[in-house]
Amino acid sequence: MKGDFMEYNKGFAHIYDELINPDINYKKWSKYIYDVCLKSEIKFDKYLDLACGTGNLTENLCTKFKDVWAVDMSEDMLCEAEEKFRNKGFKAKFICQDISKLSLNMKFDLITCCLDSTNYITCENDLKSYFSQVEKSLEDDGLFIFDINSCYKLTKVLGNNTFDFDNDEVVYVWENSLEEDIVNMYLMFFIKKEDSIYERFDEEHQERAYSELQLDKYLNAVGLSVIKKVDCYEEKDINDHTERITYIVKKTRNIK
């Protein structure tokens, strides 16, 4: 999940799960996705997780499919994911690729891209290419499920605000700068090492706020159609204050 496709710092990849897991219920998300797949009666042969990061969603869905592939642009994230899978006895093929230039030459029954990774694609041409490659990689009866940070969240919640975190082992300060529909994120991390010495590293990220109309247009243009939008992997309608919108998408010609 890369913004105009920036690399994560190796230190960030190493502490990613510690930071994200308390806030993200991957088991709940994966159960919702699995239930949607069951209702849609897809095959459970091939699964592709895009912008997989350290493989948190991938590991929760990998046992449901015969073959599992996971793609990310960060080699460090993929290393963390591969180690996690080895330790847990799971199997998946991890590929280092830019998801807007996806090239795996095979089709999948389920493709996912979670945790606002789509917002990290800030160039419209890259977004169009990403959707186009997903369409080419999706089985005719397959599902594409992804989520975005809503315009409301990016402009009103994150916006020009500053956040901080401190659990003694990890300290960070997160400053945001909103410029039109782009949120620039500047994060300064301090990681506790031996003898209570802290190592510092910095991260810069960007996310773009896309409206529902924009995404619907880009999806339709490549032959994909939204069959449902829900509030953060729950059977709840979205509203003006929804922060994470989950999209369930199929190939247009296969919508009944």
ChimeraX commands (.cxc) that place a marker at each C-alpha (Angstrom):
marker #1 position 0.00,0.00,0.00 radius 0.5
marker #1 position 2.11,2.78,-1.25 radius 0.5
marker #1 position 1.36,6.30,-1.92 radius 0.5
marker #1 position 2.68,7.71,-5.08 radius 0.5
marker #1 position 4.41,4.49,-4.51 radius 0.5
marker #1 position 6.82,5.27,-1.73 radius 0.5
marker #1 position 8.76,2.60,0.11 radius 0.5
marker #1 position 8.19,1.97,3.78 radius 0.5
marker #1 position 11.17,2.31,6.06 radius 0.5
marker #1 position 12.44,-1.10,7.21 radius 0.5
marker #1 position 11.86,-0.08,10.82 radius 0.5
marker #1 position 8.24,0.74,10.05 radius 0.5
marker #1 position 7.65,-2.70,8.49 radius 0.5
marker #1 position 9.06,-4.33,11.61 radius 0.5
marker #1 position 6.70,-2.51,14.01 radius 0.5
marker #1 position 3.70,-2.34,11.66 radius 0.5
marker #1 position 1.69,-5.13,13.30 radius 0.5
marker #1 position 2.30,-3.73,16.77 radius 0.5
marker #1 position 0.84,-0.39,15.66 radius 0.5
marker #1 position -2.03,-1.55,13.47 radius 0.5
marker #1 position -3.39,-4.70,15.11 radius 0.5
marker #1 position -4.97,-3.03,18.17 radius 0.5
marker #1 position -7.11,-0.87,15.84 radius 0.5
marker #1 position -7.94,-3.22,12.97 radius 0.5
marker #1 position -10.08,-6.33,13.45 radius 0.5
marker #1 position -8.77,-8.48,10.61 radius 0.5
marker #1 position -10.74,-11.52,11.78 radius 0.5
marker #1 position -13.98,-9.55,11.53 radius 0.5
marker #1 position -13.04,-8.15,8.13 radius 0.5
marker #1 position -12.07,-11.55,6.76 radius 0.5
marker #1 position -15.26,-13.16,8.07 radius 0.5
marker #1 position -17.34,-10.53,6.30 radius 0.5
marker #1 position -15.41,-11.07,3.07 radius 0.5
marker #1 position -15.76,-14.85,3.36 radius 0.5
marker #1 position -19.50,-14.58,3.99 radius 0.5
marker #1 position -19.90,-12.36,0.91 radius 0.5
marker #1 position -17.97,-14.92,-1.13 radius 0.5
marker #1 position -20.24,-17.71,0.09 radius 0.5
marker #1 position -23.38,-15.76,-0.76 radius 0.5
marker #1 position -21.97,-14.96,-4.21 radius 0.5
marker #1 position -21.13,-18.64,-4.71 radius 0.5
marker #1 position -17.65,-17.95,-6.06 radius 0.5
marker #1 position -15.12,-20.73,-6.50 radius 0.5
marker #1 position -12.50,-20.96,-3.78 radius 0.5
marker #1 position -9.56,-21.80,-6.02 radius 0.5
marker #1 position -7.35,-18.70,-6.33 radius 0.5
marker #1 position -7.14,-15.68,-4.02 radius 0.5
marker #1 position -5.07,-12.52,-4.54 radius 0.5
marker #1 position -4.45,-9.95,-1.82 radius 0.5
marker #1 position -3.17,-6.62,-3.18 radius 0.5
marker #1 position -1.08,-4.25,-1.06 radius 0.5
marker #1 position -0.89,-7.09,1.44 radius 0.5
marker #1 position 1.58,-5.40,3.80 radius 0.5
marker #1 position 2.62,-7.89,6.47 radius 0.5
marker #1 position -0.09,-10.33,5.38 radius 0.5
marker #1 position -2.67,-9.77,8.11 radius 0.5
marker #1 position -5.75,-10.09,5.91 radius 0.5
marker #1 position -4.03,-12.69,3.72 radius 0.5
marker #1 position -3.43,-15.04,6.64 radius 0.5
marker #1 position -7.05,-14.83,7.76 radius 0.5
marker #1 position -8.35,-15.87,4.33 radius 0.5
marker #1 position -5.58,-18.12,3.02 radius 0.5
marker #1 position -7.01,-21.37,4.43 radius 0.5
marker #1 position -10.24,-20.85,2.45 radius 0.5
marker #1 position -8.53,-21.10,-0.96 radius 0.5
marker #1 position -6.40,-23.65,-2.79 radius 0.5
marker #1 position -3.85,-21.13,-4.08 radius 0.5
marker #1 position -3.02,-17.79,-2.48 radius 0.5
marker #1 position -1.00,-14.91,-3.90 radius 0.5
marker #1 position -0.09,-11.65,-2.18 radius 0.5
marker #1 position 1.40,-8.53,-3.74 radius 0.5
marker #1 position 3.05,-5.48,-2.18 radius 0.5
marker #1 position 5.56,-2.87,-3.31 radius 0.5
marker #1 position 7.58,-3.03,-0.11 radius 0.5
marker #1 position 10.15,-5.81,0.08 radius 0.5
marker #1 position 10.44,-5.23,3.83 radius 0.5
marker #1 position 6.70,-5.70,4.33 radius 0.5
marker #1 position 6.83,-8.88,2.26 radius 0.5
marker #1 position 9.72,-10.21,4.33 radius 0.5
marker #1 position 7.65,-9.73,7.48 radius 0.5
marker #1 position 4.69,-11.48,5.83 radius 0.5
marker #1 position 6.77,-14.42,4.62 radius 0.5
marker #1 position 8.27,-14.94,8.07 radius 0.5
marker #1 position 4.79,-14.82,9.63 radius 0.5
marker #1 position 3.51,-17.44,7.19 radius 0.5
marker #1 position 6.50,-19.72,7.77 radius 0.5
marker #1 position 6.05,-19.54,11.52 radius 0.5
marker #1 position 2.35,-20.37,11.26 radius 0.5
marker #1 position 2.68,-23.05,8.59 radius 0.5
marker #1 position 0.63,-21.14,6.00 radius 0.5
marker #1 position 1.38,-21.10,2.28 radius 0.5
marker #1 position 1.23,-18.20,-0.14 radius 0.5
marker #1 position 3.23,-16.79,-3.03 radius 0.5
marker #1 position 4.51,-13.29,-2.23 radius 0.5
marker #1 position 5.27,-10.97,-5.14 radius 0.5
marker #1 position 6.89,-7.51,-5.09 radius 0.5
marker #1 position 4.94,-5.43,-7.61 radius 0.5
marker #1 position 3.28,-2.06,-8.10 radius 0.5
marker #1 position -0.44,-2.85,-7.97 radius 0.5
marker #1 position -1.19,-0.28,-10.68 radius 0.5
marker #1 position 1.04,-2.32,-13.01 radius 0.5
marker #1 position -0.13,-5.72,-11.85 radius 0.5
marker #1 position 1.15,-8.51,-14.07 radius 0.5
marker #1 position 0.57,-12.06,-12.83 radius 0.5
marker #1 position -0.92,-13.57,-16.02 radius 0.5
marker #1 position -3.61,-15.52,-14.22 radius 0.5
marker #1 position -7.16,-15.03,-12.98 radius 0.5
marker #1 position -8.46,-15.08,-9.41 radius 0.5
marker #1 position -11.80,-15.87,-7.80 radius 0.5
marker #1 position -11.28,-13.22,-5.11 radius 0.5
marker #1 position -9.11,-10.11,-5.18 radius 0.5
marker #1 position -8.87,-7.90,-2.09 radius 0.5
marker #1 position -7.16,-4.61,-1.35 radius 0.5
marker #1 position -7.77,-3.47,2.21 radius 0.5
marker #1 position -6.82,-0.77,4.70 radius 0.5
marker #1 position -7.25,2.26,2.40 radius 0.5
marker #1 position -4.45,1.10,0.10 radius 0.5
marker #1 position -6.46,2.43,-2.86 radius 0.5
marker #1 position -6.23,5.96,-1.40 radius 0.5
marker #1 position -2.45,5.67,-1.61 radius 0.5
marker #1 position -2.74,5.72,-5.40 radius 0.5
marker #1 position -2.79,9.48,-5.81 radius 0.5
marker #1 position -2.40,9.68,-9.61 radius 0.5
marker #1 position -5.66,9.23,-11.52 radius 0.5
marker #1 position -3.95,7.43,-14.41 radius 0.5
marker #1 position -2.39,4.97,-11.96 radius 0.5
marker #1 position -5.81,4.42,-10.35 radius 0.5
marker #1 position -7.37,3.70,-13.76 radius 0.5
marker #1 position -4.54,1.28,-14.55 radius 0.5
marker #1 position -4.97,-0.44,-11.18 radius 0.5
marker #1 position -8.68,-1.04,-11.77 radius 0.5
marker #1 position -7.99,-2.17,-15.32 radius 0.5
marker #1 position -5.41,-4.73,-14.16 radius 0.5
marker #1 position -7.83,-5.99,-11.51 radius 0.5
marker #1 position -10.52,-6.49,-14.16 radius 0.5
marker #1 position -8.09,-8.47,-16.33 radius 0.5
marker #1 position -7.05,-10.58,-13.32 radius 0.5
marker #1 position -10.57,-11.36,-12.08 radius 0.5
marker #1 position -12.44,-14.52,-13.00 radius 0.5
marker #1 position -15.75,-13.87,-14.74 radius 0.5
marker #1 position -17.71,-14.85,-11.63 radius 0.5
marker #1 position -15.12,-13.51,-9.18 radius 0.5
marker #1 position -15.28,-10.71,-6.63 radius 0.5
marker #1 position -13.10,-7.66,-6.06 radius 0.5
marker #1 position -13.43,-6.31,-2.51 radius 0.5
marker #1 position -11.58,-3.20,-1.39 radius 0.5
marker #1 position -11.99,-0.30,0.99 radius 0.5
marker #1 position -11.15,3.39,1.05 radius 0.5
marker #1 position -10.82,6.11,3.60 radius 0.5
marker #1 position -13.83,8.29,2.84 radius 0.5
marker #1 position -13.63,11.93,1.83 radius 0.5
marker #1 position -15.08,12.76,5.24 radius 0.5
marker #1 position -12.33,10.91,7.09 radius 0.5
marker #1 position -9.46,12.28,5.04 radius 0.5
marker #1 position -10.62,15.89,5.00 radius 0.5
marker #1 position -12.39,16.22,8.37 radius 0.5
marker #1 position -10.89,13.59,10.70 radius 0.5
marker #1 position -7.31,13.41,9.49 radius 0.5
marker #1 position -7.17,16.73,7.64 radius 0.5
marker #1 position -4.68,19.17,9.15 radius 0.5
marker #1 position -4.61,17.41,12.49 radius 0.5
marker #1 position -1.79,16.03,14.63 radius 0.5
marker #1 position -1.81,12.73,16.53 radius 0.5
marker #1 position 0.59,11.05,18.92 radius 0.5
marker #1 position 1.16,7.61,20.42 radius 0.5
marker #1 position 3.33,6.36,23.29 radius 0.5
marker #1 position 3.49,2.86,24.77 radius 0.5
marker #1 position 7.06,3.24,26.06 radius 0.5
marker #1 position 8.42,0.84,23.43 radius 0.5
marker #1 position 7.22,2.93,20.49 radius 0.5
marker #1 position 6.59,6.67,20.37 radius 0.5
marker #1 position 5.39,8.57,17.32 radius 0.5
marker #1 position 4.12,11.98,16.31 radius 0.5
marker #1 position 1.87,12.09,13.22 radius 0.5
marker #1 position 1.29,15.47,11.55 radius 0.5
marker #1 position -1.06,15.91,8.59 radius 0.5
marker #1 position -1.29,18.60,5.97 radius 0.5
marker #1 position -4.37,18.80,3.72 radius 0.5
marker #1 position -3.91,20.25,0.24 radius 0.5
marker #1 position -7.14,20.10,-1.78 radius 0.5
marker #1 position -7.89,16.35,-1.93 radius 0.5
marker #1 position -4.44,15.12,-0.82 radius 0.5
marker #1 position -3.47,14.46,2.79 radius 0.5
marker #1 position 0.28,14.60,3.36 radius 0.5
marker #1 position 1.27,12.58,6.42 radius 0.5
marker #1 position 4.54,13.12,8.28 radius 0.5
marker #1 position 5.36,10.57,10.94 radius 0.5
marker #1 position 8.31,10.68,13.32 radius 0.5
marker #1 position 8.99,7.39,15.14 radius 0.5
marker #1 position 11.14,6.61,18.16 radius 0.5
marker #1 position 11.75,2.90,18.78 radius 0.5
marker #1 position 13.16,1.77,22.12 radius 0.5
marker #1 position 16.42,-0.14,21.88 radius 0.5
marker #1 position 18.81,-1.46,24.53 radius 0.5
marker #1 position 19.61,0.67,27.59 radius 0.5
marker #1 position 16.48,2.78,27.02 radius 0.5
marker #1 position 18.00,4.40,23.96 radius 0.5
marker #1 position 15.47,5.32,21.25 radius 0.5
marker #1 position 16.17,5.05,17.54 radius 0.5
marker #1 position 14.45,7.61,15.34 radius 0.5
marker #1 position 13.17,7.21,11.79 radius 0.5
marker #1 position 10.75,9.26,9.72 radius 0.5
marker #1 position 7.97,8.31,7.30 radius 0.5
marker #1 position 6.09,10.38,4.73 radius 0.5
marker #1 position 2.82,9.16,3.21 radius 0.5
marker #1 position 0.11,10.55,0.97 radius 0.5
marker #1 position -3.52,9.59,0.55 radius 0.5
marker #1 position -5.99,11.02,-1.91 radius 0.5
marker #1 position -9.67,11.51,-1.16 radius 0.5
marker #1 position -11.78,9.98,-3.92 radius 0.5
marker #1 position -15.50,10.59,-4.14 radius 0.5
marker #1 position -17.91,7.72,-4.71 radius 0.5
marker #1 position -18.78,9.21,-8.11 radius 0.5
marker #1 position -15.13,9.21,-9.14 radius 0.5
marker #1 position -14.58,5.59,-8.16 radius 0.5
marker #1 position -17.83,4.43,-9.75 radius 0.5
marker #1 position -16.79,6.14,-13.00 radius 0.5
marker #1 position -13.30,4.64,-13.06 radius 0.5
marker #1 position -14.59,1.16,-12.20 radius 0.5
marker #1 position -17.33,1.29,-14.84 radius 0.5
marker #1 position -14.85,2.48,-17.47 radius 0.5
marker #1 position -12.87,-0.77,-17.21 radius 0.5
marker #1 position -15.86,-3.10,-17.03 radius 0.5
marker #1 position -16.33,-3.34,-13.26 radius 0.5
marker #1 position -19.51,-2.48,-11.37 radius 0.5
marker #1 position -20.22,-1.92,-7.69 radius 0.5
marker #1 position -22.83,-4.32,-6.37 radius 0.5
marker #1 position -22.70,-3.03,-2.80 radius 0.5
marker #1 position -21.05,-0.43,-0.57 radius 0.5
marker #1 position -21.03,-0.95,3.20 radius 0.5
marker #1 position -19.64,0.68,6.28 radius 0.5
marker #1 position -16.30,-0.93,7.23 radius 0.5
marker #1 position -16.97,-4.60,6.50 radius 0.5
marker #1 position -20.40,-4.63,8.17 radius 0.5
marker #1 position -23.91,-4.90,6.77 radius 0.5
marker #1 position -24.51,-1.23,7.48 radius 0.5
marker #1 position -25.41,1.49,5.00 radius 0.5
marker #1 position -22.83,4.19,4.51 radius 0.5
marker #1 position -23.64,7.77,5.48 radius 0.5
marker #1 position -22.03,11.22,5.44 radius 0.5
marker #1 position -19.87,10.32,8.46 radius 0.5
marker #1 position -18.74,6.87,7.37 radius 0.5
marker #1 position -14.97,6.75,7.69 radius 0.5
marker #1 position -14.18,3.52,5.82 radius 0.5
marker #1 position -16.24,2.46,2.80 radius 0.5
marker #1 position -16.05,-1.16,1.70 radius 0.5
marker #1 position -16.73,-1.86,-1.98 radius 0.5
marker #1 position -17.96,-5.20,-3.34 radius 0.5
marker #1 position -17.37,-5.30,-7.09 radius 0.5
marker #1 position -17.97,-7.70,-9.97 radius 0.5
marker #1 position -17.36,-7.67,-13.71 radius 0.5
marker #1 position -20.18,-5.66,-15.28 radius 0.5
marker #1 position -21.19,-8.30,-17.82 radius 0.5
marker #1 position -21.68,-10.87,-15.05 radius 0.5
marker #1 position -24.07,-8.94,-12.83 radius 0.5
marker #1 position -27.42,-10.72,-12.78 radius 0.5
marker link #1:1,2 radius 0.2
marker link #1:2,3 radius 0.2
marker link #1:3,4 radius 0.2
marker link #1:4,5 radius 0.2
marker link #1:5,6 radius 0.2
marker link #1:6,7 radius 0.2
marker link #1:7,8 radius 0.2
marker link #1:8,9 radius 0.2
marker link #1:9,10 radius 0.2
marker link #1:10,11 radius 0.2
marker link #1:11,12 radius 0.2
marker link #1:12,13 radius 0.2
marker link #1:13,14 radius 0.2
marker link #1:14,15 radius 0.2
marker link #1:15,16 radius 0.2
marker link #1:16,17 radius 0.2
marker link #1:17,18 radius 0.2
marker link #1:18,19 radius 0.2
marker link #1:19,20 radius 0.2
marker link #1:20,21 radius 0.2
marker link #1:21,22 radius 0.2
marker link #1:22,23 radius 0.2
marker link #1:23,24 radius 0.2
marker link #1:24,25 radius 0.2
marker link #1:25,26 radius 0.2
marker link #1:26,27 radius 0.2
marker link #1:27,28 radius 0.2
marker link #1:28,29 radius 0.2
marker link #1:29,30 radius 0.2
marker link #1:30,31 radius 0.2
marker link #1:31,32 radius 0.2
marker link #1:32,33 radius 0.2
marker link #1:33,34 radius 0.2
marker link #1:34,35 radius 0.2
marker link #1:35,36 radius 0.2
marker link #1:36,37 radius 0.2
marker link #1:37,38 radius 0.2
marker link #1:38,39 radius 0.2
marker link #1:39,40 radius 0.2
marker link #1:40,41 radius 0.2
marker link #1:41,42 radius 0.2
marker link #1:42,43 radius 0.2
marker link #1:43,44 radius 0.2
marker link #1:44,45 radius 0.2
marker link #1:45,46 radius 0.2
marker link #1:46,47 radius 0.2
marker link #1:47,48 radius 0.2
marker link #1:48,49 radius 0.2
marker link #1:49,50 radius 0.2
marker link #1:50,51 radius 0.2
marker link #1:51,52 radius 0.2
marker link #1:52,53 radius 0.2
marker link #1:53,54 radius 0.2
marker link #1:54,55 radius 0.2
marker link #1:55,56 radius 0.2
marker link #1:56,57 radius 0.2
marker link #1:57,58 radius 0.2
marker link #1:58,59 radius 0.2
marker link #1:59,60 radius 0.2
marker link #1:60,61 radius 0.2
marker link #1:61,62 radius 0.2
marker link #1:62,63 radius 0.2
marker link #1:63,64 radius 0.2
marker link #1:64,65 radius 0.2
marker link #1:65,66 radius 0.2
marker link #1:66,67 radius 0.2
marker link #1:67,68 radius 0.2
marker link #1:68,69 radius 0.2
marker link #1:69,70 radius 0.2
marker link #1:70,71 radius 0.2
marker link #1:71,72 radius 0.2
marker link #1:72,73 radius 0.2
marker link #1:73,74 radius 0.2
marker link #1:74,75 radius 0.2
marker link #1:75,76 radius 0.2
marker link #1:76,77 radius 0.2
marker link #1:77,78 radius 0.2
marker link #1:78,79 radius 0.2
marker link #1:79,80 radius 0.2
marker link #1:80,81 radius 0.2
marker link #1:81,82 radius 0.2
marker link #1:82,83 radius 0.2
marker link #1:83,84 radius 0.2
marker link #1:84,85 radius 0.2
marker link #1:85,86 radius 0.2
marker link #1:86,87 radius 0.2
marker link #1:87,88 radius 0.2
marker link #1:88,89 radius 0.2
marker link #1:89,90 radius 0.2
marker link #1:90,91 radius 0.2
marker link #1:91,92 radius 0.2
marker link #1:92,93 radius 0.2
marker link #1:93,94 radius 0.2
marker link #1:94,95 radius 0.2
marker link #1:95,96 radius 0.2
marker link #1:96,97 radius 0.2
marker link #1:97,98 radius 0.2
marker link #1:98,99 radius 0.2
marker link #1:99,100 radius 0.2
marker link #1:100,101 radius 0.2
marker link #1:101,102 radius 0.2
marker link #1:102,103 radius 0.2
marker link #1:103,104 radius 0.2
marker link #1:104,105 radius 0.2
marker link #1:105,106 radius 0.2
marker link #1:106,107 radius 0.2
marker link #1:107,108 radius 0.2
marker link #1:108,109 radius 0.2
marker link #1:109,110 radius 0.2
marker link #1:110,111 radius 0.2
marker link #1:111,112 radius 0.2
marker link #1:112,113 radius 0.2
marker link #1:113,114 radius 0.2
marker link #1:114,115 radius 0.2
marker link #1:115,116 radius 0.2
marker link #1:116,117 radius 0.2
marker link #1:117,118 radius 0.2
marker link #1:118,119 radius 0.2
marker link #1:119,120 radius 0.2
marker link #1:120,121 radius 0.2
marker link #1:121,122 radius 0.2
marker link #1:122,123 radius 0.2
marker link #1:123,124 radius 0.2
marker link #1:124,125 radius 0.2
marker link #1:125,126 radius 0.2
marker link #1:126,127 radius 0.2
marker link #1:127,128 radius 0.2
marker link #1:128,129 radius 0.2
marker link #1:129,130 radius 0.2
marker link #1:130,131 radius 0.2
marker link #1:131,132 radius 0.2
marker link #1:132,133 radius 0.2
marker link #1:133,134 radius 0.2
marker link #1:134,135 radius 0.2
marker link #1:135,136 radius 0.2
marker link #1:136,137 radius 0.2
marker link #1:137,138 radius 0.2
marker link #1:138,139 radius 0.2
marker link #1:139,140 radius 0.2
marker link #1:140,141 radius 0.2
marker link #1:141,142 radius 0.2
marker link #1:142,143 radius 0.2
marker link #1:143,144 radius 0.2
marker link #1:144,145 radius 0.2
marker link #1:145,146 radius 0.2
marker link #1:146,147 radius 0.2
marker link #1:147,148 radius 0.2
marker link #1:148,149 radius 0.2
marker link #1:149,150 radius 0.2
marker link #1:150,151 radius 0.2
marker link #1:151,152 radius 0.2
marker link #1:152,153 radius 0.2
marker link #1:153,154 radius 0.2
marker link #1:154,155 radius 0.2
marker link #1:155,156 radius 0.2
marker link #1:156,157 radius 0.2
marker link #1:157,158 radius 0.2
marker link #1:158,159 radius 0.2
marker link #1:159,160 radius 0.2
marker link #1:160,161 radius 0.2
marker link #1:161,162 radius 0.2
marker link #1:162,163 radius 0.2
marker link #1:163,164 radius 0.2
marker link #1:164,165 radius 0.2
marker link #1:165,166 radius 0.2
marker link #1:166,167 radius 0.2
marker link #1:167,168 radius 0.2
marker link #1:168,169 radius 0.2
marker link #1:169,170 radius 0.2
marker link #1:170,171 radius 0.2
marker link #1:171,172 radius 0.2
marker link #1:172,173 radius 0.2
marker link #1:173,174 radius 0.2
marker link #1:174,175 radius 0.2
marker link #1:175,176 radius 0.2
marker link #1:176,177 radius 0.2
marker link #1:177,178 radius 0.2
marker link #1:178,179 radius 0.2
marker link #1:179,180 radius 0.2
marker link #1:180,181 radius 0.2
marker link #1:181,182 radius 0.2
marker link #1:182,183 radius 0.2
marker link #1:183,184 radius 0.2
marker link #1:184,185 radius 0.2
marker link #1:185,186 radius 0.2
marker link #1:186,187 radius 0.2
marker link #1:187,188 radius 0.2
marker link #1:188,189 radius 0.2
marker link #1:189,190 radius 0.2
marker link #1:190,191 radius 0.2
marker link #1:191,192 radius 0.2
marker link #1:192,193 radius 0.2
marker link #1:193,194 radius 0.2
marker link #1:194,195 radius 0.2
marker link #1:195,196 radius 0.2
marker link #1:196,197 radius 0.2
marker link #1:197,198 radius 0.2
marker link #1:198,199 radius 0.2
marker link #1:199,200 radius 0.2
marker link #1:200,201 radius 0.2
marker link #1:201,202 radius 0.2
marker link #1:202,203 radius 0.2
marker link #1:203,204 radius 0.2
marker link #1:204,205 radius 0.2
marker link #1:205,206 radius 0.2
marker link #1:206,207 radius 0.2
marker link #1:207,208 radius 0.2
marker link #1:208,209 radius 0.2
marker link #1:209,210 radius 0.2
marker link #1:210,211 radius 0.2
marker link #1:211,212 radius 0.2
marker link #1:212,213 radius 0.2
marker link #1:213,214 radius 0.2
marker link #1:214,215 radius 0.2
marker link #1:215,216 radius 0.2
marker link #1:216,217 radius 0.2
marker link #1:217,218 radius 0.2
marker link #1:218,219 radius 0.2
marker link #1:219,220 radius 0.2
marker link #1:220,221 radius 0.2
marker link #1:221,222 radius 0.2
marker link #1:222,223 radius 0.2
marker link #1:223,224 radius 0.2
marker link #1:224,225 radius 0.2
marker link #1:225,226 radius 0.2
marker link #1:226,227 radius 0.2
marker link #1:227,228 radius 0.2
marker link #1:228,229 radius 0.2
marker link #1:229,230 radius 0.2
marker link #1:230,231 radius 0.2
marker link #1:231,232 radius 0.2
marker link #1:232,233 radius 0.2
marker link #1:233,234 radius 0.2
marker link #1:234,235 radius 0.2
marker link #1:235,236 radius 0.2
marker link #1:236,237 radius 0.2
marker link #1:237,238 radius 0.2
marker link #1:238,239 radius 0.2
marker link #1:239,240 radius 0.2
marker link #1:240,241 radius 0.2
marker link #1:241,242 radius 0.2
marker link #1:242,243 radius 0.2
marker link #1:243,244 radius 0.2
marker link #1:244,245 radius 0.2
marker link #1:245,246 radius 0.2
marker link #1:246,247 radius 0.2
marker link #1:247,248 radius 0.2
marker link #1:248,249 radius 0.2
marker link #1:249,250 radius 0.2
marker link #1:250,251 radius 0.2
marker link #1:251,252 radius 0.2
marker link #1:252,253 radius 0.2
marker link #1:253,254 radius 0.2
marker link #1:254,255 radius 0.2
marker link #1:255,256 radius 0.2
view
